[in-house]
Amino acid sequence: MSRLSGRPFLQIPGPTNVPLPVLAAIAKPTIDHRGPEFKVLALEIFSGLAEIIQTRGPVIIYPASGTGAWEAALVNTLSPGDAVLMAETGHFATLWRTIAQKLGLNVQFLPGDWRRGAIAADIEARLAEDRTHAIKAVAVVHNETSTGAVTDIAAVRRAIDAANHPALLLVDTISSLASIDYRHDDWGVDVTVAASQKGLMLPPGLSFNAVSAKARTAARTARLPRAFWDWSDMLVANEKGYFPYTPSTNLLQGLKVAIKLLRDEGLEHVFARHSRMAEAVRCCVRAWGLEIWCTDPNDYSSVLTAVTVPDGVSADALRSDILQRSSVSLGNGLGRLADRVFRIGHLGDFNDPSMLGTLAAIETSLMCCGVPVKAGGVSQAIAALTPLPGATRAAAE
Ligand SMILES: *Cc1c(COP(=O)(O)O)cnc(C)c1O
């Protein structure tokens, strides 16, 4: 194929676009991870991450993708055969369950239809039945990246408290952190699982566990085997600004800058930007006459929108037309949603023209592929992004 000119658009729901200052920081010479310069870098990053995760406790950093931090959350807190209550929100919740099963945990999987967040009342009911407190942890995905549905973590916390149950609360924030409001301490989360390549705007390769005092107490008696993932060696070394093994030095150099970008913009503004962009995308999808996969508007994700294609249309053929014609990459349907939905990522570092360009590329291919939709979705997105001048003035007064 001849060269396609212009910048390709990465609009999958992670990995996301890496801002130039972050790329520049990663490209700097690697420093000595046991030297004095590294210690300053590491201590700064630990405090910056705690600010983003909204915790006063420690944050552990692994040179691994998010999957590693999933495993770390389980092996540090649980023992073979322990019961874990997990909520079936979609493909990522299902993958996390598989890891728990492979580790020899006894997973109780609360069934879900993959079209909304976890239901706190179901969690409360299941915990209330568990009079002997056999369930040692509740594990939920905050933003289910396969479906575009968010779980209300504060409500899950209230459900655990209402059942008067001592289970730990483990939360996957891999695609929500730094895009959607998240509060580790306020919401009483015991282990937060996060990763670098989504809202944090870094390449893949780093993942995180934020750990409560209760989680660290559980780690003292947890008997699942662990070596690489062991929190205790990490926490001892991290206190002094170092790591028990070689950290991803250059990604950490990038992380320092990504934290600064988020701090300069202000987390509240970052969240508002994501929710505004998501609303514009939904206006566009509705104008096309296509269905948003998530069925509960309360659970709509600010991070991505999964769009249902009409019966008889292949979502993958459509995505492939969009990629060839316009160099725009969209997310595919995962697991049981394969070929039934495409996913528009609207998280991380981008702006209105990138969003509108993405939507215009989709609209073009919808028309070219003869998908039965209405034109004019992009105009609705423009209208959603740009309030009329009169309205702006009224709001300012
Ligand atoms: C991306 C993602 C993962 C997987 O993380 P990897 O970095 O691919 O291991 C897990 N959970 C959620 C919610 C995700 O969005």
The ligand as an SDF file (V2000), in Angstrom:
LIG
                    3D

 15 15  0  0  0  0  0  0  0  0999 V2000
   -6.4770   -2.2370   29.8080 C   0  0  0  0  0  0  0  0  0  0  0  0
   -7.1810   -2.8630   30.9470 C   0  0  0  0  0  0  0  0  0  0  0  0
   -6.6740   -3.9840   31.6120 C   0  0  0  0  0  0  0  0  0  0  0  0
   -5.4760   -4.7700   31.1140 C   0  0  0  0  0  0  0  0  0  0  0  0
   -4.3040   -4.1610   31.3560 O   0  0  0  0  0  0  0  0  0  0  0  0
   -2.9800   -4.6430   30.6050 P   0  0  0  0  0  0  0  0  0  0  0  0
   -2.1000   -3.4520   30.7740 O   0  0  0  0  0  0  0  0  0  0  0  0
   -3.3560   -4.9300   29.1910 O   0  0  0  0  0  0  0  0  0  0  0  0
   -2.4700   -5.8340   31.2960 O   0  0  0  0  0  0  0  0  0  0  0  0
   -7.3280   -4.4380   32.7360 C   0  0  0  0  0  0  0  0  0  0  0  0
   -8.4570   -3.8610   33.1710 N   0  0  0  0  0  0  0  0  0  0  0  0
   -8.9970   -2.8180   32.5410 C   0  0  0  0  0  0  0  0  0  0  0  0
  -10.2600   -2.2160   33.0620 C   0  0  0  0  0  0  0  0  0  0  0  0
   -8.3790   -2.2830   31.4090 C   0  0  0  0  0  0  0  0  0  0  0  0
   -8.9220   -1.2290   30.7820 O   0  0  0  0  0  0  0  0  0  0  0  0
  1  2  1  0
  2  3  1  0
  2 14  2  0
  3  4  1  0
  3 10  2  0
  4  5  1  0
  5  6  1  0
  6  7  2  0
  6  8  1  0
  6  9  1  0
 10 11  1  0
 11 12  2  0
 12 13  1  0
 12 14  1  0
 14 15  1  0
M  END
$$$$
